[in-house]
Amino acid sequence: MRNLPLDGELVEVPEAQDFELRQHDSILRLPHAFSFDRRGFFKVLGGGLLVCIAARHATSQESGAGAHRDHEPPKTLDSWLHIGENGEVTAFTGKVEVGQNARTSLAQQVAEELRVPLTSVRLIMGDTELTPYDMGTFGSRTTPQMGMQLRKVSASARAVLIQMAAERWSADASGLVVQEGKISDPKTNRTISYAELVHGQKLAKLIPDDPELTPASDWKVAGASAPKANGRDFVTGAHQYTTDVGLPGMLHGKVVRPSAFHAKLMSCDTSQAEKIPGVSVVHDGDFIGVSAMDVMTTGRASQAIRAQWDAPPQISDRELFDHLRKGASDENDNKEQFVLGSVEQSRAQASKTLQQTYTVAYIAHTPLEPRAAVAEWKDGKLTVWTGTQRPFAVKEELAQAFRLSPENVRVIVPDTGSAYGGKHTGEAAVEGARLAKAAGKPVKLIWSREEEFTWAYFRPAGVIDVSSGAKADGSIIFWEYDNFNSGPAAMRTPYEVANQRITFHPADAPLRQGSYRSLAAAANHFARESHMDELAHEFRMDPLEFRLKNLKNDRLRAVFQAAAEKFGWGKQKATPGIGFGLGGGFEKGGYIATCAEVSVQRGAVKVTRVVEAFDCGAVVNPQGLKNQIAGAVMQGLGGALFEAIRFENGRIVNPHLSEYRVPRFSDLPQIDVVLVDRKDQRSMGAGETPLTGIAPAVGNAIFAATGSRIRSLPLAPSGIPNKAS
Amino acid sequence: MAFTLVVNGTEQRVNVEPEKPLLYVLRDDLTLTGTKYGCGEGQCGACTVLVDGSPERSCRLPVSSAAGKKITTIEGLSHGEKLHPIQQAFLDVEAFQCAYCTSGMIVSAAALLERTPNPSDQQIISHMDGNICRCGVYARIIEAVHRAAAILGRAQNA
């Protein structure tokens, strides 16, 4: 049993990242750093100044789970920044761009600290050969950690450049000023650009990483809206996603999938497929796949394979919640628990108590670009382009699968057609590489939508029991909370409750499950904020008033009040068919409050208006942030209202977009975003937490509109039956 | 079988199976990869192209049905450096996140603006409802269509 850290400093706790990985990924691998020939950098980028940090330090800072490396001596230098002879600045990061706009926001932070125009900065991201080791793009950690890292590197680099100018002029460095990539000496009116300073040099500088940083209140480039990096390539179709990468002689691959989950291959006849000209067939253990010059031939070849599978009987979605509860592990080692005071001893002090159970279904990430890879073997070396959030983990996966030494594997992540936590793993990369190895040619493998819905992993389903009690004045006295399987993220309550017992129970999960945007925070916010609404109702208190009565945290109070004000909370009373609801909370350094208005006509639910207030510290890119928040509301609406994976006996029942409904234009409410820009607070990530308020806000609004309390997500896959409560 | 297609104003001859979806002819045979695969069932709109001016789901359209017709893909909307107003509008209001749906969105919207130069919100929503943006950027896409309509209107009045 471990006590979870939770407060405003959560992000500073190294276990947080480790914890996130343990929670949802079974593939945590040891990071290795291998020396890279820095002359290679100069070959690629030309001369100039290369800014490096000893790798041990850089990775242990980036990775909480990297603590085991602390006793190792640094093996290499990580190169973070290059200032070219033409003044072009290149920053290197193992983070990837999956639509969260980190390529832009990180470049802004480099430009800010280096004092160069944003247009002169480009990022090389997610390339295991060029970028420093990185654990992965998840957990909303790009802004607080990588943003901070690149700010430090850039500020240090600025100091190095100023020093170079001072030496050249025999001037005092402290008297020099720098702006727009130029250093000048006001005393002598001399000016020199970074480009001139580094001209003709191939200089690698090791820098300290604790320079003084520019406070957010002085930001000029960061903190202001910046257009998406390479935006033009996305409106012309020029950007090459993994699915668009083409290599000479490349084949198209297809994997022959088992008949059901956990199926064993009993027999396999590939002879008919092998007769088709130009087809390469792989049958290796339980893996069967084909590749050919075009997709039509690949399709025919895969259909010509006769495979017999034997699958064990498996449960269906109808039995899901019983199964999770029964299958919960009671061993203390597996539980995550937080205890404060005594739930048992305080029970008698409550004037009212409430006990309810909430459930959430399995849902699918449904990234519009399916999992894909292009794999090429050349001179014993494997290069794979693939859309993953964890290029270095996929590199390890590949090295292990093909028994290669890691320096012979390179993973490159083109800016990817979204991920939402769904692309932590390297299935397509491994499969594509296996096919390419057999064919002796590069192979592109793009998962079909059906494969994506079936063989990817899912947002965990869960059962959540909440038992609570409050005194006559509405102050909550005890809070008992048990989450089965869905996950512990954000399961702690931000409200002031003297007696709490909050427990996460891992369970025997019937489907492959893993990370999903905000992890379990969406489920835990749904359960907690629905329950808060029910308690408020018990005490005949306004839901906002009830929350504020039980809430001390200033930043969370501020977003509740900001959202309520913009929404006009309390100004309009619910009428039959029209209701208002709210929900909010704290997770990953972000404070969120969401208000929703729904209309329920003849059982059909339409969310008509949403206001979401969000505080993630100092805002780096306001327009980009607003886009993330509104998008998260929209995506969260799907899981709130209608998304659910149905399954039966090891098969997914609805593995198509015609059967698995995701939000569309016609589901769009009016969305107003209120940014609470706290320049005095550290910038935190914003890709995930904005998704967590919408489900409880909508559920509570449905209750206000209809009197029906729905305690399961999705709330209304086929409308609201009359008076379900 | 050999088919002749007029793609973005250029005559192209391809020798492929008649039932090969136009999507793969464009992407694999003609290396026009701006048109995306999203679902293969005509549900997401990422593969939308114009066939004789009408938006079609190229993942469900056999190449034999497109033979001899005028096909416009995302690559055919801009002219050199000059973007189509709807492309410019998407860029201006940043109507994308991961942008994988963007080609299909832009092509669908271009078809709408061709027929309905000044569409209402409701007309945009019903025309575009077959295009999925999983990142949820719908509100900005609607804004971009209005903006493009305004640009086109100004150009016409000028």
Interface residues (C-beta under 8 A of the other chain):
Chain A: V98 G99 Q100 N101 P227 K228 G231 R232 F234 V235 T236 G237 A238 H239 Q240 Y241 T243 D244 G246 H252 D294 V295 M296 T366 P367 L368 E369 P370 D415 T416 G417 S418 Y420 I446 S448 R449 Q623 G624 N627 Q628 A630 G631 A632 V633 M634 Q635 L637 H656 L657 S658 V662 P663 R664 F665 S666 L668 I671
Chain B: V16 E17 E19 K20 Y24 R27 D28 D29 T31 L32 T33 G34 T35 K36 Y37 G38 C39 G40 E41 Q43 C44 A46 T73 I74 E75 L77 S78 L83 Q87 Q88 F90 L91 E94 F96 Q97 C98 A99 Y100 C101 T102 S103 I106 I124 I125 S126 M128 D129 G130 N131 I132 C133 R134 C135 G136 V137 Y138 A139 R140 I141 I142
